[in-house]
Amino acid sequence: MEDNTVEISWEYLSELVDKLARDISASDWKPDSLVGITSGGLIPLALISKKLGVTDIMTISATSYTEDEKGALTISNVPAVCLKDRSVLLIDEIADTGDTFREVIRTLRTQCSADVLKSAAIAVRTDKCKTRPDFFALEVDRWVTFPWD
């Protein structure tokens, strides 16, 4: 493992998902629906869905990286549902700068009428994240490699 990278194994990911699910459950807030940000949030979405017993799941696409270079954030495949009066948990694998969470939350509020929204990530970058998720399992200060990367 390189010094500037945190590598997360499948086993460690399982521990982090367990912690995240415990933290969400302990908060006395229960989501009705889960929205995963593709593509990094798909596996966390599936794992957290099982842990929390939430079966109403959907996805939204948000991309800003091409060939490891950060570009403009593009949001697409917005769920064609009304989320008003539903408790929605938005899930991604990492909150890097927090821009993706901020913009996807804005999109879900404006296009899906989501008014009760919280966010969760496996990891959060402490050195540059401006919009931190409500729930996270790991704080890091460098690049993270997940088992599916």
MODELLER restraints for C-alpha pairs under 7 A, 6 or more apart:
rsr = mdl.restraints
at = mdl.atoms
rsr.add(forms.Gaussian(group=physical.xy_distance, feature=features.Distance(at['CA:1:A'], at['CA:7:A']), mean=6.79, stdev=0.5))
rsr.add(forms.Gaussian(group=physical.xy_distance, feature=features.Distance(at['CA:4:A'], at['CA:142:A']), mean=5.86, stdev=0.5))
rsr.add(forms.Gaussian(group=physical.xy_distance, feature=features.Distance(at['CA:4:A'], at['CA:143:A']), mean=6.57, stdev=0.5))
rsr.add(forms.Gaussian(group=physical.xy_distance, feature=features.Distance(at['CA:5:A'], at['CA:142:A']), mean=5.86, stdev=0.5))
rsr.add(forms.Gaussian(group=physical.xy_distance, feature=features.Distance(at['CA:5:A'], at['CA:143:A']), mean=4.88, stdev=0.5))
rsr.add(forms.Gaussian(group=physical.xy_distance, feature=features.Distance(at['CA:5:A'], at['CA:144:A']), mean=5.60, stdev=0.5))
rsr.add(forms.Gaussian(group=physical.xy_distance, feature=features.Distance(at['CA:5:A'], at['CA:145:A']), mean=6.89, stdev=0.5))
rsr.add(forms.Gaussian(group=physical.xy_distance, feature=features.Distance(at['CA:6:A'], at['CA:142:A']), mean=6.87, stdev=0.5))
rsr.add(forms.Gaussian(group=physical.xy_distance, feature=features.Distance(at['CA:6:A'], at['CA:143:A']), mean=6.20, stdev=0.5))
rsr.add(forms.Gaussian(group=physical.xy_distance, feature=features.Distance(at['CA:6:A'], at['CA:144:A']), mean=4.67, stdev=0.5))
rsr.add(forms.Gaussian(group=physical.xy_distance, feature=features.Distance(at['CA:6:A'], at['CA:145:A']), mean=6.10, stdev=0.5))
rsr.add(forms.Gaussian(group=physical.xy_distance, feature=features.Distance(at['CA:7:A'], at['CA:144:A']), mean=5.91, stdev=0.5))
rsr.add(forms.Gaussian(group=physical.xy_distance, feature=features.Distance(at['CA:7:A'], at['CA:145:A']), mean=4.79, stdev=0.5))
rsr.add(forms.Gaussian(group=physical.xy_distance, feature=features.Distance(at['CA:7:A'], at['CA:146:A']), mean=6.28, stdev=0.5))
rsr.add(forms.Gaussian(group=physical.xy_distance, feature=features.Distance(at['CA:8:A'], at['CA:145:A']), mean=6.08, stdev=0.5))
rsr.add(forms.Gaussian(group=physical.xy_distance, feature=features.Distance(at['CA:8:A'], at['CA:146:A']), mean=5.09, stdev=0.5))
rsr.add(forms.Gaussian(group=physical.xy_distance, feature=features.Distance(at['CA:8:A'], at['CA:147:A']), mean=6.14, stdev=0.5))
rsr.add(forms.Gaussian(group=physical.xy_distance, feature=features.Distance(at['CA:9:A'], at['CA:146:A']), mean=6.83, stdev=0.5))
rsr.add(forms.Gaussian(group=physical.xy_distance, feature=features.Distance(at['CA:9:A'], at['CA:147:A']), mean=5.46, stdev=0.5))
rsr.add(forms.Gaussian(group=physical.xy_distance, feature=features.Distance(at['CA:10:A'], at['CA:147:A']), mean=5.90, stdev=0.5))
rsr.add(forms.Gaussian(group=physical.xy_distance, feature=features.Distance(at['CA:16:A'], at['CA:122:A']), mean=6.56, stdev=0.5))
rsr.add(forms.Gaussian(group=physical.xy_distance, feature=features.Distance(at['CA:16:A'], at['CA:137:A']), mean=5.52, stdev=0.5))
rsr.add(forms.Gaussian(group=physical.xy_distance, feature=features.Distance(at['CA:17:A'], at['CA:48:A']), mean=6.58, stdev=0.5))
rsr.add(forms.Gaussian(group=physical.xy_distance, feature=features.Distance(at['CA:17:A'], at['CA:122:A']), mean=6.89, stdev=0.5))
rsr.add(forms.Gaussian(group=physical.xy_distance, feature=features.Distance(at['CA:19:A'], at['CA:137:A']), mean=6.05, stdev=0.5))
rsr.add(forms.Gaussian(group=physical.xy_distance, feature=features.Distance(at['CA:20:A'], at['CA:135:A']), mean=6.77, stdev=0.5))
rsr.add(forms.Gaussian(group=physical.xy_distance, feature=features.Distance(at['CA:20:A'], at['CA:136:A']), mean=6.04, stdev=0.5))
rsr.add(forms.Gaussian(group=physical.xy_distance, feature=features.Distance(at['CA:20:A'], at['CA:137:A']), mean=5.27, stdev=0.5))
rsr.add(forms.Gaussian(group=physical.xy_distance, feature=features.Distance(at['CA:21:A'], at['CA:48:A']), mean=6.44, stdev=0.5))
rsr.add(forms.Gaussian(group=physical.xy_distance, feature=features.Distance(at['CA:21:A'], at['CA:51:A']), mean=6.29, stdev=0.5))
rsr.add(forms.Gaussian(group=physical.xy_distance, feature=features.Distance(at['CA:21:A'], at['CA:52:A']), mean=6.47, stdev=0.5))
rsr.add(forms.Gaussian(group=physical.xy_distance, feature=features.Distance(at['CA:24:A'], at['CA:135:A']), mean=6.84, stdev=0.5))
rsr.add(forms.Gaussian(group=physical.xy_distance, feature=features.Distance(at['CA:31:A'], at['CA:87:A']), mean=4.70, stdev=0.5))
rsr.add(forms.Gaussian(group=physical.xy_distance, feature=features.Distance(at['CA:31:A'], at['CA:88:A']), mean=5.34, stdev=0.5))
rsr.add(forms.Gaussian(group=physical.xy_distance, feature=features.Distance(at['CA:31:A'], at['CA:89:A']), mean=5.85, stdev=0.5))
rsr.add(forms.Gaussian(group=physical.xy_distance, feature=features.Distance(at['CA:32:A'], at['CA:54:A']), mean=6.74, stdev=0.5))
rsr.add(forms.Gaussian(group=physical.xy_distance, feature=features.Distance(at['CA:32:A'], at['CA:56:A']), mean=6.93, stdev=0.5))
rsr.add(forms.Gaussian(group=physical.xy_distance, feature=features.Distance(at['CA:32:A'], at['CA:86:A']), mean=5.96, stdev=0.5))
rsr.add(forms.Gaussian(group=physical.xy_distance, feature=features.Distance(at['CA:32:A'], at['CA:87:A']), mean=5.08, stdev=0.5))
rsr.add(forms.Gaussian(group=physical.xy_distance, feature=features.Distance(at['CA:32:A'], at['CA:88:A']), mean=6.05, stdev=0.5))
rsr.add(forms.Gaussian(group=physical.xy_distance, feature=features.Distance(at['CA:33:A'], at['CA:54:A']), mean=6.70, stdev=0.5))
rsr.add(forms.Gaussian(group=physical.xy_distance, feature=features.Distance(at['CA:33:A'], at['CA:56:A']), mean=4.92, stdev=0.5))
rsr.add(forms.Gaussian(group=physical.xy_distance, feature=features.Distance(at['CA:33:A'], at['CA:57:A']), mean=5.73, stdev=0.5))
rsr.add(forms.Gaussian(group=physical.xy_distance, feature=features.Distance(at['CA:33:A'], at['CA:87:A']), mean=6.40, stdev=0.5))
rsr.add(forms.Gaussian(group=physical.xy_distance, feature=features.Distance(at['CA:33:A'], at['CA:88:A']), mean=4.89, stdev=0.5))
rsr.add(forms.Gaussian(group=physical.xy_distance, feature=features.Distance(at['CA:33:A'], at['CA:89:A']), mean=6.38, stdev=0.5))
rsr.add(forms.Gaussian(group=physical.xy_distance, feature=features.Distance(at['CA:34:A'], at['CA:56:A']), mean=6.37, stdev=0.5))
rsr.add(forms.Gaussian(group=physical.xy_distance, feature=features.Distance(at['CA:34:A'], at['CA:57:A']), mean=4.72, stdev=0.5))
rsr.add(forms.Gaussian(group=physical.xy_distance, feature=features.Distance(at['CA:34:A'], at['CA:58:A']), mean=6.35, stdev=0.5))
rsr.add(forms.Gaussian(group=physical.xy_distance, feature=features.Distance(at['CA:34:A'], at['CA:88:A']), mean=5.70, stdev=0.5))
rsr.add(forms.Gaussian(group=physical.xy_distance, feature=features.Distance(at['CA:34:A'], at['CA:89:A']), mean=4.86, stdev=0.5))
rsr.add(forms.Gaussian(group=physical.xy_distance, feature=features.Distance(at['CA:34:A'], at['CA:90:A']), mean=5.99, stdev=0.5))
rsr.add(forms.Gaussian(group=physical.xy_distance, feature=features.Distance(at['CA:35:A'], at['CA:57:A']), mean=5.81, stdev=0.5))
rsr.add(forms.Gaussian(group=physical.xy_distance, feature=features.Distance(at['CA:35:A'], at['CA:58:A']), mean=4.86, stdev=0.5))
rsr.add(forms.Gaussian(group=physical.xy_distance, feature=features.Distance(at['CA:35:A'], at['CA:59:A']), mean=5.07, stdev=0.5))
rsr.add(forms.Gaussian(group=physical.xy_distance, feature=features.Distance(at['CA:35:A'], at['CA:60:A']), mean=6.89, stdev=0.5))
rsr.add(forms.Gaussian(group=physical.xy_distance, feature=features.Distance(at['CA:35:A'], at['CA:89:A']), mean=6.17, stdev=0.5))
rsr.add(forms.Gaussian(group=physical.xy_distance, feature=features.Distance(at['CA:35:A'], at['CA:90:A']), mean=4.79, stdev=0.5))
rsr.add(forms.Gaussian(group=physical.xy_distance, feature=features.Distance(at['CA:35:A'], at['CA:91:A']), mean=6.07, stdev=0.5))
rsr.add(forms.Gaussian(group=physical.xy_distance, feature=features.Distance(at['CA:36:A'], at['CA:42:A']), mean=5.79, stdev=0.5))
rsr.add(forms.Gaussian(group=physical.xy_distance, feature=features.Distance(at['CA:36:A'], at['CA:45:A']), mean=5.41, stdev=0.5))
rsr.add(forms.Gaussian(group=physical.xy_distance, feature=features.Distance(at['CA:36:A'], at['CA:58:A']), mean=6.38, stdev=0.5))
rsr.add(forms.Gaussian(group=physical.xy_distance, feature=features.Distance(at['CA:36:A'], at['CA:59:A']), mean=4.66, stdev=0.5))
rsr.add(forms.Gaussian(group=physical.xy_distance, feature=features.Distance(at['CA:36:A'], at['CA:60:A']), mean=6.31, stdev=0.5))
rsr.add(forms.Gaussian(group=physical.xy_distance, feature=features.Distance(at['CA:36:A'], at['CA:90:A']), mean=5.88, stdev=0.5))
rsr.add(forms.Gaussian(group=physical.xy_distance, feature=features.Distance(at['CA:36:A'], at['CA:91:A']), mean=4.72, stdev=0.5))
rsr.add(forms.Gaussian(group=physical.xy_distance, feature=features.Distance(at['CA:36:A'], at['CA:92:A']), mean=6.08, stdev=0.5))
rsr.add(forms.Gaussian(group=physical.xy_distance, feature=features.Distance(at['CA:37:A'], at['CA:59:A']), mean=5.82, stdev=0.5))
rsr.add(forms.Gaussian(group=physical.xy_distance, feature=features.Distance(at['CA:37:A'], at['CA:60:A']), mean=5.13, stdev=0.5))
rsr.add(forms.Gaussian(group=physical.xy_distance, feature=features.Distance(at['CA:37:A'], at['CA:61:A']), mean=5.61, stdev=0.5))
rsr.add(forms.Gaussian(group=physical.xy_distance, feature=features.Distance(at['CA:37:A'], at['CA:62:A']), mean=6.39, stdev=0.5))
rsr.add(forms.Gaussian(group=physical.xy_distance, feature=features.Distance(at['CA:37:A'], at['CA:91:A']), mean=6.15, stdev=0.5))
rsr.add(forms.Gaussian(group=physical.xy_distance, feature=features.Distance(at['CA:37:A'], at['CA:92:A']), mean=5.38, stdev=0.5))
rsr.add(forms.Gaussian(group=physical.xy_distance, feature=features.Distance(at['CA:38:A'], at['CA:59:A']), mean=6.56, stdev=0.5))
rsr.add(forms.Gaussian(group=physical.xy_distance, feature=features.Distance(at['CA:38:A'], at['CA:60:A']), mean=6.11, stdev=0.5))
rsr.add(forms.Gaussian(group=physical.xy_distance, feature=features.Distance(at['CA:38:A'], at['CA:61:A']), mean=4.88, stdev=0.5))
rsr.add(forms.Gaussian(group=physical.xy_distance, feature=features.Distance(at['CA:38:A'], at['CA:62:A']), mean=6.43, stdev=0.5))
rsr.add(forms.Gaussian(group=physical.xy_distance, feature=features.Distance(at['CA:40:A'], at['CA:92:A']), mean=6.20, stdev=0.5))
rsr.add(forms.Gaussian(group=physical.xy_distance, feature=features.Distance(at['CA:40:A'], at['CA:93:A']), mean=5.47, stdev=0.5))
rsr.add(forms.Gaussian(group=physical.xy_distance, feature=features.Distance(at['CA:41:A'], at['CA:91:A']), mean=5.86, stdev=0.5))
rsr.add(forms.Gaussian(group=physical.xy_distance, feature=features.Distance(at['CA:41:A'], at['CA:92:A']), mean=3.90, stdev=0.5))
rsr.add(forms.Gaussian(group=physical.xy_distance, feature=features.Distance(at['CA:41:A'], at['CA:93:A']), mean=4.89, stdev=0.5))
rsr.add(forms.Gaussian(group=physical.xy_distance, feature=features.Distance(at['CA:44:A'], at['CA:92:A']), mean=6.88, stdev=0.5))
rsr.add(forms.Gaussian(group=physical.xy_distance, feature=features.Distance(at['CA:44:A'], at['CA:93:A']), mean=6.36, stdev=0.5))
rsr.add(forms.Gaussian(group=physical.xy_distance, feature=features.Distance(at['CA:45:A'], at['CA:91:A']), mean=6.13, stdev=0.5))
rsr.add(forms.Gaussian(group=physical.xy_distance, feature=features.Distance(at['CA:49:A'], at['CA:55:A']), mean=6.40, stdev=0.5))
rsr.add(forms.Gaussian(group=physical.xy_distance, feature=features.Distance(at['CA:58:A'], at['CA:79:A']), mean=6.91, stdev=0.5))
rsr.add(forms.Gaussian(group=physical.xy_distance, feature=features.Distance(at['CA:59:A'], at['CA:79:A']), mean=6.85, stdev=0.5))
rsr.add(forms.Gaussian(group=physical.xy_distance, feature=features.Distance(at['CA:60:A'], at['CA:76:A']), mean=6.50, stdev=0.5))
rsr.add(forms.Gaussian(group=physical.xy_distance, feature=features.Distance(at['CA:60:A'], at['CA:77:A']), mean=5.33, stdev=0.5))
rsr.add(forms.Gaussian(group=physical.xy_distance, feature=features.Distance(at['CA:60:A'], at['CA:78:A']), mean=5.16, stdev=0.5))
rsr.add(forms.Gaussian(group=physical.xy_distance, feature=features.Distance(at['CA:60:A'], at['CA:79:A']), mean=6.51, stdev=0.5))
rsr.add(forms.Gaussian(group=physical.xy_distance, feature=features.Distance(at['CA:61:A'], at['CA:75:A']), mean=5.55, stdev=0.5))
rsr.add(forms.Gaussian(group=physical.xy_distance, feature=features.Distance(at['CA:61:A'], at['CA:76:A']), mean=5.07, stdev=0.5))
rsr.add(forms.Gaussian(group=physical.xy_distance, feature=features.Distance(at['CA:61:A'], at['CA:77:A']), mean=5.64, stdev=0.5))
rsr.add(forms.Gaussian(group=physical.xy_distance, feature=features.Distance(at['CA:62:A'], at['CA:73:A']), mean=6.65, stdev=0.5))
rsr.add(forms.Gaussian(group=physical.xy_distance, feature=features.Distance(at['CA:62:A'], at['CA:74:A']), mean=5.52, stdev=0.5))
rsr.add(forms.Gaussian(group=physical.xy_distance, feature=features.Distance(at['CA:62:A'], at['CA:75:A']), mean=4.42, stdev=0.5))
rsr.add(forms.Gaussian(group=physical.xy_distance, feature=features.Distance(at['CA:62:A'], at['CA:76:A']), mean=6.47, stdev=0.5))
rsr.add(forms.Gaussian(group=physical.xy_distance, feature=features.Distance(at['CA:62:A'], at['CA:100:A']), mean=6.93, stdev=0.5))
rsr.add(forms.Gaussian(group=physical.xy_distance, feature=features.Distance(at['CA:63:A'], at['CA:73:A']), mean=5.57, stdev=0.5))
rsr.add(forms.Gaussian(group=physical.xy_distance, feature=features.Distance(at['CA:63:A'], at['CA:74:A']), mean=5.31, stdev=0.5))
rsr.add(forms.Gaussian(group=physical.xy_distance, feature=features.Distance(at['CA:63:A'], at['CA:75:A']), mean=6.67, stdev=0.5))
rsr.add(forms.Gaussian(group=physical.xy_distance, feature=features.Distance(at['CA:64:A'], at['CA:70:A']), mean=5.57, stdev=0.5))
rsr.add(forms.Gaussian(group=physical.xy_distance, feature=features.Distance(at['CA:64:A'], at['CA:71:A']), mean=4.98, stdev=0.5))
rsr.add(forms.Gaussian(group=physical.xy_distance, feature=features.Distance(at['CA:64:A'], at['CA:72:A']), mean=5.38, stdev=0.5))
rsr.add(forms.Gaussian(group=physical.xy_distance, feature=features.Distance(at['CA:64:A'], at['CA:73:A']), mean=4.39, stdev=0.5))
rsr.add(forms.Gaussian(group=physical.xy_distance, feature=features.Distance(at['CA:64:A'], at['CA:74:A']), mean=6.35, stdev=0.5))
rsr.add(forms.Gaussian(group=physical.xy_distance, feature=features.Distance(at['CA:65:A'], at['CA:71:A']), mean=5.79, stdev=0.5))
rsr.add(forms.Gaussian(group=physical.xy_distance, feature=features.Distance(at['CA:81:A'], at['CA:112:A']), mean=5.99, stdev=0.5))
rsr.add(forms.Gaussian(group=physical.xy_distance, feature=features.Distance(at['CA:82:A'], at['CA:112:A']), mean=4.84, stdev=0.5))
rsr.add(forms.Gaussian(group=physical.xy_distance, feature=features.Distance(at['CA:82:A'], at['CA:113:A']), mean=5.91, stdev=0.5))
rsr.add(forms.Gaussian(group=physical.xy_distance, feature=features.Distance(at['CA:83:A'], at['CA:112:A']), mean=5.53, stdev=0.5))
rsr.add(forms.Gaussian(group=physical.xy_distance, feature=features.Distance(at['CA:83:A'], at['CA:113:A']), mean=5.56, stdev=0.5))
rsr.add(forms.Gaussian(group=physical.xy_distance, feature=features.Distance(at['CA:83:A'], at['CA:114:A']), mean=4.65, stdev=0.5))
rsr.add(forms.Gaussian(group=physical.xy_distance, feature=features.Distance(at['CA:84:A'], at['CA:113:A']), mean=5.03, stdev=0.5))
rsr.add(forms.Gaussian(group=physical.xy_distance, feature=features.Distance(at['CA:84:A'], at['CA:114:A']), mean=4.90, stdev=0.5))
rsr.add(forms.Gaussian(group=physical.xy_distance, feature=features.Distance(at['CA:84:A'], at['CA:115:A']), mean=5.78, stdev=0.5))
rsr.add(forms.Gaussian(group=physical.xy_distance, feature=features.Distance(at['CA:85:A'], at['CA:115:A']), mean=6.45, stdev=0.5))
rsr.add(forms.Gaussian(group=physical.xy_distance, feature=features.Distance(at['CA:85:A'], at['CA:116:A']), mean=6.65, stdev=0.5))
rsr.add(forms.Gaussian(group=physical.xy_distance, feature=features.Distance(at['CA:86:A'], at['CA:116:A']), mean=6.25, stdev=0.5))
rsr.add(forms.Gaussian(group=physical.xy_distance, feature=features.Distance(at['CA:87:A'], at['CA:116:A']), mean=4.93, stdev=0.5))
rsr.add(forms.Gaussian(group=physical.xy_distance, feature=features.Distance(at['CA:87:A'], at['CA:117:A']), mean=6.02, stdev=0.5))
rsr.add(forms.Gaussian(group=physical.xy_distance, feature=features.Distance(at['CA:88:A'], at['CA:116:A']), mean=6.13, stdev=0.5))
rsr.add(forms.Gaussian(group=physical.xy_distance, feature=features.Distance(at['CA:88:A'], at['CA:117:A']), mean=4.83, stdev=0.5))
rsr.add(forms.Gaussian(group=physical.xy_distance, feature=features.Distance(at['CA:88:A'], at['CA:118:A']), mean=6.33, stdev=0.5))
rsr.add(forms.Gaussian(group=physical.xy_distance, feature=features.Distance(at['CA:89:A'], at['CA:117:A']), mean=5.96, stdev=0.5))
rsr.add(forms.Gaussian(group=physical.xy_distance, feature=features.Distance(at['CA:89:A'], at['CA:118:A']), mean=4.98, stdev=0.5))
rsr.add(forms.Gaussian(group=physical.xy_distance, feature=features.Distance(at['CA:89:A'], at['CA:119:A']), mean=5.36, stdev=0.5))
rsr.add(forms.Gaussian(group=physical.xy_distance, feature=features.Distance(at['CA:89:A'], at['CA:120:A']), mean=6.94, stdev=0.5))
rsr.add(forms.Gaussian(group=physical.xy_distance, feature=features.Distance(at['CA:90:A'], at['CA:118:A']), mean=6.20, stdev=0.5))
rsr.add(forms.Gaussian(group=physical.xy_distance, feature=features.Distance(at['CA:90:A'], at['CA:119:A']), mean=4.54, stdev=0.5))
rsr.add(forms.Gaussian(group=physical.xy_distance, feature=features.Distance(at['CA:90:A'], at['CA:120:A']), mean=6.12, stdev=0.5))
rsr.add(forms.Gaussian(group=physical.xy_distance, feature=features.Distance(at['CA:91:A'], at['CA:119:A']), mean=5.94, stdev=0.5))
rsr.add(forms.Gaussian(group=physical.xy_distance, feature=features.Distance(at['CA:91:A'], at['CA:120:A']), mean=4.94, stdev=0.5))
rsr.add(forms.Gaussian(group=physical.xy_distance, feature=features.Distance(at['CA:91:A'], at['CA:121:A']), mean=5.78, stdev=0.5))
rsr.add(forms.Gaussian(group=physical.xy_distance, feature=features.Distance(at['CA:92:A'], at['CA:120:A']), mean=6.59, stdev=0.5))
rsr.add(forms.Gaussian(group=physical.xy_distance, feature=features.Distance(at['CA:92:A'], at['CA:121:A']), mean=5.01, stdev=0.5))
rsr.add(forms.Gaussian(group=physical.xy_distance, feature=features.Distance(at['CA:93:A'], at['CA:121:A']), mean=5.09, stdev=0.5))
rsr.add(forms.Gaussian(group=physical.xy_distance, feature=features.Distance(at['CA:93:A'], at['CA:122:A']), mean=5.06, stdev=0.5))
rsr.add(forms.Gaussian(group=physical.xy_distance, feature=features.Distance(at['CA:93:A'], at['CA:123:A']), mean=6.49, stdev=0.5))
rsr.add(forms.Gaussian(group=physical.xy_distance, feature=features.Distance(at['CA:94:A'], at['CA:121:A']), mean=5.17, stdev=0.5))
rsr.add(forms.Gaussian(group=physical.xy_distance, feature=features.Distance(at['CA:94:A'], at['CA:122:A']), mean=5.75, stdev=0.5))
rsr.add(forms.Gaussian(group=physical.xy_distance, feature=features.Distance(at['CA:94:A'], at['CA:123:A']), mean=4.70, stdev=0.5))
rsr.add(forms.Gaussian(group=physical.xy_distance, feature=features.Distance(at['CA:94:A'], at['CA:124:A']), mean=5.55, stdev=0.5))
rsr.add(forms.Gaussian(group=physical.xy_distance, feature=features.Distance(at['CA:95:A'], at['CA:121:A']), mean=6.29, stdev=0.5))
rsr.add(forms.Gaussian(group=physical.xy_distance, feature=features.Distance(at['CA:95:A'], at['CA:123:A']), mean=6.37, stdev=0.5))
rsr.add(forms.Gaussian(group=physical.xy_distance, feature=features.Distance(at['CA:95:A'], at['CA:124:A']), mean=4.65, stdev=0.5))
rsr.add(forms.Gaussian(group=physical.xy_distance, feature=features.Distance(at['CA:95:A'], at['CA:125:A']), mean=6.22, stdev=0.5))
rsr.add(forms.Gaussian(group=physical.xy_distance, feature=features.Distance(at['CA:95:A'], at['CA:129:A']), mean=6.56, stdev=0.5))
rsr.add(forms.Gaussian(group=physical.xy_distance, feature=features.Distance(at['CA:95:A'], at['CA:132:A']), mean=6.76, stdev=0.5))
rsr.add(forms.Gaussian(group=physical.xy_distance, feature=features.Distance(at['CA:96:A'], at['CA:124:A']), mean=6.13, stdev=0.5))
rsr.add(forms.Gaussian(group=physical.xy_distance, feature=features.Distance(at['CA:96:A'], at['CA:125:A']), mean=5.14, stdev=0.5))
rsr.add(forms.Gaussian(group=physical.xy_distance, feature=features.Distance(at['CA:96:A'], at['CA:128:A']), mean=6.80, stdev=0.5))
rsr.add(forms.Gaussian(group=physical.xy_distance, feature=features.Distance(at['CA:96:A'], at['CA:129:A']), mean=5.46, stdev=0.5))
rsr.add(forms.Gaussian(group=physical.xy_distance, feature=features.Distance(at['CA:97:A'], at['CA:128:A']), mean=5.41, stdev=0.5))
rsr.add(forms.Gaussian(group=physical.xy_distance, feature=features.Distance(at['CA:97:A'], at['CA:129:A']), mean=3.93, stdev=0.5))
rsr.add(forms.Gaussian(group=physical.xy_distance, feature=features.Distance(at['CA:97:A'], at['CA:130:A']), mean=5.74, stdev=0.5))
rsr.add(forms.Gaussian(group=physical.xy_distance, feature=features.Distance(at['CA:97:A'], at['CA:131:A']), mean=6.96, stdev=0.5))
rsr.add(forms.Gaussian(group=physical.xy_distance, feature=features.Distance(at['CA:98:A'], at['CA:129:A']), mean=5.13, stdev=0.5))
rsr.add(forms.Gaussian(group=physical.xy_distance, feature=features.Distance(at['CA:98:A'], at['CA:130:A']), mean=5.48, stdev=0.5))
rsr.add(forms.Gaussian(group=physical.xy_distance, feature=features.Distance(at['CA:98:A'], at['CA:131:A']), mean=4.36, stdev=0.5))
rsr.add(forms.Gaussian(group=physical.xy_distance, feature=features.Distance(at['CA:98:A'], at['CA:132:A']), mean=6.05, stdev=0.5))
rsr.add(forms.Gaussian(group=physical.xy_distance, feature=features.Distance(at['CA:99:A'], at['CA:131:A']), mean=6.80, stdev=0.5))
rsr.add(forms.Gaussian(group=physical.xy_distance, feature=features.Distance(at['CA:102:A'], at['CA:131:A']), mean=6.51, stdev=0.5))
rsr.add(forms.Gaussian(group=physical.xy_distance, feature=features.Distance(at['CA:108:A'], at['CA:114:A']), mean=5.62, stdev=0.5))
rsr.add(forms.Gaussian(group=physical.xy_distance, feature=features.Distance(at['CA:109:A'], at['CA:115:A']), mean=6.16, stdev=0.5))
rsr.add(forms.Gaussian(group=physical.xy_distance, feature=features.Distance(at['CA:118:A'], at['CA:134:A']), mean=5.97, stdev=0.5))
rsr.add(forms.Gaussian(group=physical.xy_distance, feature=features.Distance(at['CA:119:A'], at['CA:133:A']), mean=4.92, stdev=0.5))
rsr.add(forms.Gaussian(group=physical.xy_distance, feature=features.Distance(at['CA:119:A'], at['CA:134:A']), mean=5.20, stdev=0.5))
rsr.add(forms.Gaussian(group=physical.xy_distance, feature=features.Distance(at['CA:119:A'], at['CA:135:A']), mean=6.30, stdev=0.5))
rsr.add(forms.Gaussian(group=physical.xy_distance, feature=features.Distance(at['CA:120:A'], at['CA:133:A']), mean=5.32, stdev=0.5))
rsr.add(forms.Gaussian(group=physical.xy_distance, feature=features.Distance(at['CA:120:A'], at['CA:134:A']), mean=5.92, stdev=0.5))
rsr.add(forms.Gaussian(group=physical.xy_distance, feature=features.Distance(at['CA:120:A'], at['CA:135:A']), mean=4.53, stdev=0.5))
rsr.add(forms.Gaussian(group=physical.xy_distance, feature=features.Distance(at['CA:120:A'], at['CA:136:A']), mean=5.53, stdev=0.5))
rsr.add(forms.Gaussian(group=physical.xy_distance, feature=features.Distance(at['CA:121:A'], at['CA:133:A']), mean=6.55, stdev=0.5))
rsr.add(forms.Gaussian(group=physical.xy_distance, feature=features.Distance(at['CA:121:A'], at['CA:135:A']), mean=6.49, stdev=0.5))
rsr.add(forms.Gaussian(group=physical.xy_distance, feature=features.Distance(at['CA:121:A'], at['CA:136:A']), mean=4.88, stdev=0.5))
rsr.add(forms.Gaussian(group=physical.xy_distance, feature=features.Distance(at['CA:122:A'], at['CA:136:A']), mean=5.36, stdev=0.5))
rsr.add(forms.Gaussian(group=physical.xy_distance, feature=features.Distance(at['CA:122:A'], at['CA:137:A']), mean=5.21, stdev=0.5))
rsr.add(forms.Gaussian(group=physical.xy_distance, feature=features.Distance(at['CA:122:A'], at['CA:138:A']), mean=6.25, stdev=0.5))
rsr.add(forms.Gaussian(group=physical.xy_distance, feature=features.Distance(at['CA:123:A'], at['CA:136:A']), mean=5.83, stdev=0.5))
rsr.add(forms.Gaussian(group=physical.xy_distance, feature=features.Distance(at['CA:123:A'], at['CA:137:A']), mean=5.87, stdev=0.5))
rsr.add(forms.Gaussian(group=physical.xy_distance, feature=features.Distance(at['CA:123:A'], at['CA:138:A']), mean=4.56, stdev=0.5))
rsr.add(forms.Gaussian(group=physical.xy_distance, feature=features.Distance(at['CA:123:A'], at['CA:139:A']), mean=5.70, stdev=0.5))
rsr.add(forms.Gaussian(group=physical.xy_distance, feature=features.Distance(at['CA:123:A'], at['CA:140:A']), mean=6.85, stdev=0.5))
rsr.add(forms.Gaussian(group=physical.xy_distance, feature=features.Distance(at['CA:124:A'], at['CA:136:A']), mean=6.69, stdev=0.5))
rsr.add(forms.Gaussian(group=physical.xy_distance, feature=features.Distance(at['CA:124:A'], at['CA:138:A']), mean=6.33, stdev=0.5))
rsr.add(forms.Gaussian(group=physical.xy_distance, feature=features.Distance(at['CA:124:A'], at['CA:139:A']), mean=5.06, stdev=0.5))
rsr.add(forms.Gaussian(group=physical.xy_distance, feature=features.Distance(at['CA:124:A'], at['CA:140:A']), mean=6.14, stdev=0.5))
rsr.add(forms.Gaussian(group=physical.xy_distance, feature=features.Distance(at['CA:125:A'], at['CA:139:A']), mean=6.03, stdev=0.5))
rsr.add(forms.Gaussian(group=physical.xy_distance, feature=features.Distance(at['CA:125:A'], at['CA:140:A']), mean=5.01, stdev=0.5))
rsr.add(forms.Gaussian(group=physical.xy_distance, feature=features.Distance(at['CA:125:A'], at['CA:141:A']), mean=5.30, stdev=0.5))
rsr.add(forms.Gaussian(group=physical.xy_distance, feature=features.Distance(at['CA:125:A'], at['CA:142:A']), mean=6.90, stdev=0.5))
rsr.add(forms.Gaussian(group=physical.xy_distance, feature=features.Distance(at['CA:126:A'], at['CA:139:A']), mean=6.08, stdev=0.5))
rsr.add(forms.Gaussian(group=physical.xy_distance, feature=features.Distance(at['CA:126:A'], at['CA:140:A']), mean=5.86, stdev=0.5))
rsr.add(forms.Gaussian(group=physical.xy_distance, feature=features.Distance(at['CA:126:A'], at['CA:141:A']), mean=5.41, stdev=0.5))
rsr.add(forms.Gaussian(group=physical.xy_distance, feature=features.Distance(at['CA:127:A'], at['CA:141:A']), mean=5.24, stdev=0.5))
